[in-house]
């Protein structure tokens, strides 16, 4: 209910009483006098709605300070409730321990960087070695194929030369008896057979077995070498871990890694020696001359042949000379050399394949990333240690002008990182927390001006925040909280004190207004009483904003309309007339007296 307005209740009862009074009055005056009522005219003017509230002064900004370091507090320059200025150093720390931790962290960073570079270099070398082995293996496979083709061509050439030599010998030895020719052919066939068998055995059994054994020894050597590289890598990583944290567990792991590396080195050396010994003992390829000379001993060439009587020494010599004119030693030597070269190529191919296909001793991307992360963590620890030294030297200063509202720190005490030290409330950013009743909350808007009274001092401000959640006080009344910021707070403002707030809500200018006392509120809305053709008439009206004294009329009344101030004992429908001013009333009284 607006201040100054009236609520009409029990109209019938009032009418009965008013009628009795009017009847008595009329009877006393002869029943001809019309009652007069005081009226006021609706005017055009301004109406400003004001909402009064009380509240508490609070800071708009507060900051709780925590210890940035683990250090002893060297000095404290405040007490709870003190006002401090922005930039004032409030707490100082001892930094000797922080500086020592920083030096240790920097050394750990250097050590980690060296270990990382060493591991990466070894990993890259192992990777390059494996990639090189893959490339060499591909090239060696092509060389082996070419060497086999070359060896086959030599053997074909040798067979062709030997066949041609035999044919030539047979053509030139026509003078020799058929028996000698057959004997010679038999001898050549036996020689060829024996040599072929020996060569086949060498190529199909002796040499493959040797190459297989040599390849296995080479594979064992490569495997042992890779095992040593991996053991060495694990030793380096164990050493890095031990440097980072010299615990018993890491020391034991380092000893185990070193023992494994030593054993792997011994195994690798033994495999290498076995491979070198086997390589030096390559079996020799059989020579054709070894078999031709032994077969020739089965025949008699001096005088007549025992198998072919009548064959002269000269004829035998001529036949023998014809067969010995073909020298195949160059081809045989080439075959021997080609076979040896093929064995070397196949051995190298097996070695390179073993390296290329073995488990790489290089670091995986995950292992590299883990080492990078470990180094990054070490660098972060070092950076953190350096920053902590700077934080310790800097101490703690006030970020703004304010009041120490809570303190939990003492000079000489040990502070731990993250420990709460004190709270500072800003005195340059101050506001008032107020509660608005359910009758006024819809009038208050953000941005409205306000006057704040604190003791005997006055300040200006603005509504900056309105809560959209209602609360209920201890009396059960619904309230809406709001915040009014003080424009220019000064040192005379104390946080937590009670204040009065006057909020300038809406303002209507150049509108129709009525005094608040003549506006009534009923169950169907607002109304007032007017004289219409000399009869008291109820007039429904629509109101706008209102102040303590005036109400804006948006419909039902125009400027200049006369509105009854107070019915008194009268009621709606009765005749009445507007009361005249005091001067008019005196003149009228004089005229009546003359009559």
PyMOL commands that set and color helices and strands:
alter all, ss='L'
color gray80, all
select helices_A, chain A and resi 11-28+96-172+178-244+248-280+288-296+313-324+329-357+365-394+516-518+582-594
alter helices_A, ss='H'
color red, helices_A
select strands_A, chain A and resi 36-37+39-41+43-59+62-66+71-76+83-84+89-93+396-397+402-407+414-415+420-426+430-437+449-454+457-472+478-486+498-515+520-522+525-532+535-540+542-546+550-555+562-564+577-578
alter strands_A, ss='S'
color yellow, strands_A
deselect
rebuild
show_as cartoon
